[in-house]
Amino acid sequence: MPKVTFIEHSGVKHEVDAEIDKTLMETAISNAVPGIDADCGGACACATCHVYINGDWGEKLGKPNDMEASMLEFSDSVRPTSRLSCQIKVTSDMDGIEIELPEAQH
């Protein structure tokens, strides 16, 4: 199981085991990571699972699709590394990925 680290805006880290083929949002929810509300349940219809992808992982995961990019426009503090965690499926090669949470999601 890959290890994923979610980092709250305050710097508190949550290193969790991520189940392959689950989304990063589902991983955060099942591990009680604060700051991922997932109001729409993963339907890409809100931006309450907004995250920042750290390091080279942004390039490895690719760009958001049009629907995700549209939803990110409604989010606060969008950065070039912004993604919706409901749109990123966990794969075996994601071990060590670090995900930051925006200040607005605390």
C-alpha positions as CSV (number, residue, x, y, z in Angstrom):
1,M,0.0,0.0,0.0
2,P,1.4,3.4,-0.9
3,K,2.0,5.9,1.9
4,V,0.3,9.3,1.3
5,T,1.0,12.3,3.5
6,F,-1.7,15.0,3.9
7,I,-0.3,18.2,5.3
8,E,-2.7,20.6,7.0
9,H,-2.1,24.4,6.5
10,S,-0.8,24.5,10.1
11,G,1.9,22.0,9.1
12,V,0.4,19.0,10.9
13,K,1.1,15.9,8.8
14,H,-1.1,12.8,8.4
15,E,0.7,9.9,6.9
16,V,-1.8,7.2,5.9
17,D,-1.9,4.0,3.9
18,A,-3.8,4.5,0.7
19,E,-5.8,1.8,-1.0
20,I,-5.0,1.4,-4.7
21,D,-7.9,2.5,-7.0
22,K,-9.5,4.7,-4.3
23,T,-9.3,8.4,-4.8
24,L,-7.1,10.7,-2.6
25,M,-10.4,12.2,-1.3
26,E,-11.7,8.7,-0.3
27,T,-8.3,8.0,1.4
28,A,-8.5,11.3,3.4
29,I,-12.1,10.7,4.4
30,S,-11.5,7.1,5.5
31,N,-8.5,8.2,7.6
32,A,-10.3,11.2,9.2
33,V,-7.9,13.8,7.7
34,P,-9.3,17.2,8.6
35,G,-9.9,19.7,5.8
36,I,-11.3,17.4,3.1
37,D,-15.1,17.9,3.4
38,A,-16.1,16.2,0.1
39,D,-19.5,17.8,0.2
40,C,-20.5,16.3,-3.2
41,G,-19.2,12.8,-2.4
42,G,-16.6,12.8,-5.2
43,A,-18.8,13.9,-8.1
44,C,-16.5,16.8,-9.1
45,A,-19.4,19.1,-8.3
46,C,-17.8,21.2,-5.5
47,A,-14.3,22.1,-4.5
48,T,-14.3,21.0,-0.9
49,C,-11.6,18.5,-1.6
50,H,-9.1,21.0,-3.1
51,V,-5.5,20.1,-2.5
52,Y,-2.0,21.1,-3.6
53,I,0.2,18.4,-5.1
54,N,3.8,18.8,-3.8
55,G,7.1,18.4,-5.7
56,D,7.3,16.6,-9.0
57,W,4.1,14.7,-8.3
58,G,2.1,17.4,-10.1
59,E,3.8,16.6,-13.4
60,K,3.5,12.9,-12.8
61,L,-0.3,13.2,-12.2
62,G,-0.9,15.5,-15.1
63,K,-3.2,18.4,-15.5
64,P,-6.9,18.5,-14.4
65,N,-9.5,17.7,-17.1
66,D,-11.9,20.5,-18.2
67,M,-14.5,19.6,-15.6
68,E,-12.1,19.6,-12.7
69,A,-10.4,22.8,-14.0
70,S,-13.9,24.5,-14.1
71,M,-14.6,23.5,-10.5
72,L,-11.2,24.8,-9.3
73,E,-12.2,28.2,-10.6
74,F,-14.6,28.4,-7.7
75,S,-12.0,27.5,-5.1
76,D,-10.0,29.9,-3.0
77,S,-6.2,30.1,-3.3
78,V,-5.8,28.2,-6.5
79,R,-2.2,27.5,-7.4
80,P,-0.6,25.8,-10.4
81,T,-0.4,22.6,-8.4
82,S,-4.1,22.7,-7.4
83,R,-6.2,19.6,-7.9
84,L,-9.4,18.1,-6.6
85,S,-8.5,15.0,-4.6
86,C,-11.7,13.3,-5.8
87,Q,-10.3,13.2,-9.3
88,I,-7.0,11.5,-8.5
89,K,-7.0,7.7,-8.2
90,V,-4.3,6.1,-6.0
91,T,-1.8,4.0,-7.9
92,S,1.0,1.8,-6.6
93,D,3.7,4.2,-7.8
94,M,2.3,7.1,-5.7
95,D,4.1,6.0,-2.6
96,G,5.5,9.0,-0.8
97,I,3.3,11.6,-2.4
98,E,2.7,14.7,-0.2
99,I,-0.6,16.6,-0.5
100,E,-1.0,20.1,1.1
101,L,-4.4,21.4,2.2
102,P,-5.4,25.1,1.6
103,E,-5.8,27.4,4.5
104,A,-9.5,27.9,3.8
105,Q,-10.0,24.1,4.4
106,H,-9.2,23.8,8.1
